[in-house]
Amino acid sequence: MRYACLTSCSDPAAMTLPLKGMLLKLLAVFCFTGLSGLVRHIGTAVPAGEVVCFRAFFTIVPLLAWLAYEGELKTALRTQHPLGHFFRGLTGICAMFFMFTGLALLPLAEATAISFAMPLISVAFAALFLKEKVRLFRWSAVAVGLAGVLIILWPRFGGGDLTSTAAIGALASLIGAVLSAGAVVQIRRLTYTETTGAIVFYFALYSTLMALATAPFGWVVPDIETTAALIATGLLGGVAQILMTQSYRYADASLLAPFDYTAIIWATALGWVAFREVPGPMVLVGAAIVVGAGLAVIWRERRLGLKRSRERQAATPE
C-alpha cells in the first residue's frame, strides 16, 4: 500500500525542483520493488500472515521517527474516525496477505504486472462508491487495461488447472489488486478529515494487531537470514513512504504518477538478477497494455486538471 504521503504534500515554495521530486519518486518505487523482492525471496518459508506482521510493525519505526523529525508527531496521530481506520486496516491487511501470497508463488515481474490493475479498478470503485464522475475515456482505458490483465493471466488459467501453484499465485495477486483498490477508496474518504500521517500510522498499527491474530495458524520461528529479510521489509516500506512524501514536495502529483510504472522495470531486472526469472511474452504484452491504459488515464486527468485551472484563473476577477 504505497499511495499516501506522511505529511502535507503541497509546499508551493518547494515545487521548483521537479527533477529532485522525480529522483525521489524513482527511489521510492525502487524501495517498494525491493520490498517485493524480499517477500519473493522469503517465499513460502514463512506464512503470509507472519510476513504481513513484520512488514507492518517495522514500518512504524521509520514513520514515527520521520513524523517526530518533522515536528508533527502529536498532531499527525490525532483521529476523528478510529473505526474508519479499522476498516481501512482490515481491507489493507487482506490486500497485503493476497499480494504477498502472489509474490511468493509467481515470478516477481508477473506479480508486479498484475498489481498494476489496482489503479484501473480504483477508477471503477470511485465511480461506484464515491459517486465520482467517470466519463467514456476513462471507462475505455479501464476496459483496455483489464484486457491486458487477462492477457497476463491467460497462461496461468488457459489450461483449466486452477489448482496449480502458479494459478493460485495469479489469482491471489488479482484479489490483492482488487482489495488494494478498495483500500484506496477508503483512504479517499479518510482524507476528508484525517491527516495522511494518521492514515499511514493507524494502518500500520491495525495491520500489526490483525496480523498477530494469525499467529496460532502455522507461524514459524525463522532463521537469522529470514528474520533479517522480514525486518527489512518493514524498514524498506517505511523508508519508501518517506521518500514518496518528499517527492511530492518537489513536484506535482500528475508529473510523478507515471513513475509508479517504472516498478515493472525494477521488478524485471531484480527478478532476473536475484531469481533468474525472465517474463514470458504474454506477461510483457499484457503489462504494456496495462501500463499504457494507466498512463492514458493519468494523461487525461492532467489535461482536465490544467483545463480546470485555466477556467478558475479566467473566472477570477482582477
TAJOKA-V241604 format. One record per pair of residues at least 24 apart in sequence whose C-alpha atoms are under 6 Angstrom apart, sorted by sequence separation. I is the first residue (numbers start at 0). J is the second residue. D is the distance in whole Angstrom. If there is no record, write none. Layout:
BEGIN
I J D
I J D
END
This chain:
BEGIN
253 301 6
47 96 6
117 176 5
121 180 5
43 103 6
105 165 6
120 180 6
42 103 4
114 176 5
39 102 5
105 168 6
117 180 5
39 103 5
104 168 5
101 168 4
101 171 5
101 172 5
97 171 5
98 172 5
97 172 6
98 175 5
97 175 5
94 175 4
94 178 5
94 179 5
91 182 6
90 182 6
87 182 6
87 185 6
88 202 5
92 206 6
88 205 6
88 206 6
75 194 6
75 196 5
76 197 5
75 197 5
151 281 6
151 282 5
151 285 5
150 285 5
148 285 6
147 285 4
147 288 5
147 289 5
144 288 6
144 289 4
55 203 5
144 292 5
55 206 6
56 207 5
55 207 5
140 292 5
52 207 5
52 210 5
108 266 5
107 266 6
108 267 5
137 296 6
48 210 5
107 270 6
48 213 6
112 286 5
58 233 4
62 237 6
53 229 6
57 233 4
58 234 5
61 237 5
53 230 6
57 234 6
54 232 5
55 233 6
58 236 6
54 233 4
58 237 5
6 195 6
5 195 5
6 196 6
4 195 6
5 196 4
34 232 5
30 239 6
27 239 4
27 242 5
27 243 5
23 242 6
24 243 5
24 246 5
23 246 5
20 246 4
20 249 5
20 250 5
17 249 5
16 249 5
17 250 5
13 248 6
14 249 4
13 249 5
14 250 5
10 248 6
5 244 6
8 247 5
4 244 5
8 248 5
END
